[in-house]
Amino acid sequence: MGLTIGSWKTSWPLSTKTARIVCTLLFSLILYGEHPISREPVTVTFVDPEWSHDLTEHTVVADDRLKDFTQETGIGVKHLPTPETTLDQLDLVRKLLGQGSSTPDVSGVDVIWPGVLNDELMDLKPSLATELSSINADVVASYTVKGRLVAVPYHSDIGVLFYRKDLLRRYGYRAPPRTWKELEQMSVRIQEGERARGQKDFWGFLWPGAAGEGLTCNALEWQVSEGGGRVIEADGRISVNNPDAIRSWQRAAHWIGWISPPRVTSLQEWDVINDYYYSGTSAFFRGWARTYLLSVRDIPSIRDRIGITSIPAGKNAQAATLGGFGLGLSRSSRHSAEALQLIRFLVHREIEIEEARADYESRNWPELYDPTAILRAKQSSADTGRQQVSGVVARPSTVAEDKYEEVSRAYIQAVHSVLLGQSRAPEAAASLERDLVRITGFKTGPPIRNRVPKEKSSGNASGARRAAGSTGASPHDSLK
């Protein structure tokens, strides 16, 4: 198989839980990757980077879909887990694919990974032309590197703001916050009121502030909304060292201990989700649209008190980070034909489900269809270099290509040091700029500050085009 266990390295320490996952995965690879090719039955191995915490609850592909595929085709699927954090997942997937192992055949590919995994994955464009016609073109562009479709979009996502509808009503608010300033004002009032009612540990605003990719997503929204650019612009200019980006970091640092708990700098995505949904100790939470669709909407006790709206705007724009996963096919797969069958099956099934879901939800929960950016990938959602941008912003993974992991780690370190009070924001931005020049070889320049259009949109969060019959109602109209 060519996988040297003794030389296994990751750039960040692995947790005990992650180490157990790695050992389990390696054992599975030995079982499924070393056996000679047999004529029957064929088993396709699939690495699932959306797995986290609980394999039975958080997977990029539901097990019942894999069972349906096996029943229809006779092809087995071995579903494998990965570590929790995005960067640890990338370390693992890149290690496996880079070794030239025949396992995994299919891999979930985060929207920020195509430039890093370009050499290890097949170009799917020639094989999936029909399927691509049903997927938002700008989402497809996020998985395309130098004309090659490294992965087909499967589950796309955008950042959103969750809010407690019951608490907004209690304190006399008719709509959720539209700007960061409104968020701060509402957080302070609700936080003070709830503490006076006996909830001493209540906070206004929760967000994942641990040193991980989730922080990159949050900080990008902060600085783009203020005109601070996208860290590296689509034309390759390193723009992060500017007053607007610096002020956005300073504002977030000011939240800590004021409207956000001091421990927010150690919270991962799932920590915040558990605190917000089940502990009920905050008024607002920055999360992902799919969290609502997959976890919240089917629990009436939570759905009835949780609302969803766009990320607050700054002086320049409203910005929501594009997220999600695609499906990629390994160049080293011994079962490429069967693996392509699996990918095509899953994409077809997802498009059908999305169309049915969009039609049902547009009639039952019209607040999910906010034209200002909620749950839709808008035109120009990817950084394609065009002058007009939308409320959905992509991380600089396409322009950074195989350097993105280093870029992201440097950005995370700089922002996190400011949040912890270890560095002053101006010095951190200047140091980050030097690091990015060294990593990428790009030149520095000013950020793009064009404003976000408020009306134009197409597609939805899955990447599949929206079904007919969807409405354009906005959750800003009222607290339904």
Number of C-alpha atoms within 10 A of each C-alpha: 14 11 17 9 9 6 7 11 12 13 9 9 10 15 11 9 11 19 13 13 17 18 12 14 18 17 12 17 21 13 10 17 21 14 10 8 12 8 6 8 10 15 19 24 24 23 25 26 26 23 22 19 15 10 15 10 12 16 18 19 18 12 14 9 14 19 15 12 18 15 11 10 13 14 19 18 21 14 19 21 21 24 26 21 19 18 19 20 22 22 17 21 21 15 17 22 23 18 15 17 21 22 26 28 28 28 25 26 29 24 28 27 27 27 23 19 23 21 15 20 24 19 22 20 18 9 11 16 10 11 15 18 12 16 22 24 21 20 32 22 20 29 29 22 19 10 10 17 23 30 32 31 28 29 23 23 27 29 26 25 22 25 24 24 23 15 19 20 12 12 13 8 15 15 17 26 24 16 17 19 14 14 20 16 14 21 23 18 13 21 26 16 16 20 13 11 9 9 15 12 11 22 24 26 28 25 24 26 28 19 20 23 22 20 24 23 21 21 24 27 30 30 26 32 29 24 22 26 25 25 27 27 23 21 12 18 19 25 22 27 25 20 15 21 27 24 17 23 23 18 13 18 21 14 18 19 12 16 27 24 18 15 12 20 20 13 21 20 20 14 13 21 20 11 15 23 19 10 11 14 19 27 27 28 23 24 24 24 25 20 13 18 14 11 14 16 15 11 9 10 10 16 17 14 16 21 21 27 27 29 31 23 24 20 14 17 24 28 32 33 24 25 24 23 25 26 27 31 28 27 19 19 23 19 21 18 10 20 25 20 14 24 22 18 17 18 23 15 12 19 21 13 12 20 18 13 14 24 16 15 16 19 12 10 15 18 24 26 22 22 21 26 31 29 29 30 31 28 19 24 26 27 25 18 13 10 10 15 22 26 34 28 26 27 26 21 24 26 21 24 20 18 16 22 20 15 22 23 16 18 27 22 17 24 26 25 18 21 25 14 12 11 15 17 24 18 14 20 24 15 14 23 24 13 16 25 15 11 15 19 11 15 14 18 15 15 22 19 17 15 19 20 15 13 12 14 19 20 21 26 26 27 31 31 21 23 18 10 11 17 18 14 15 18 23 18 12 12 17 14
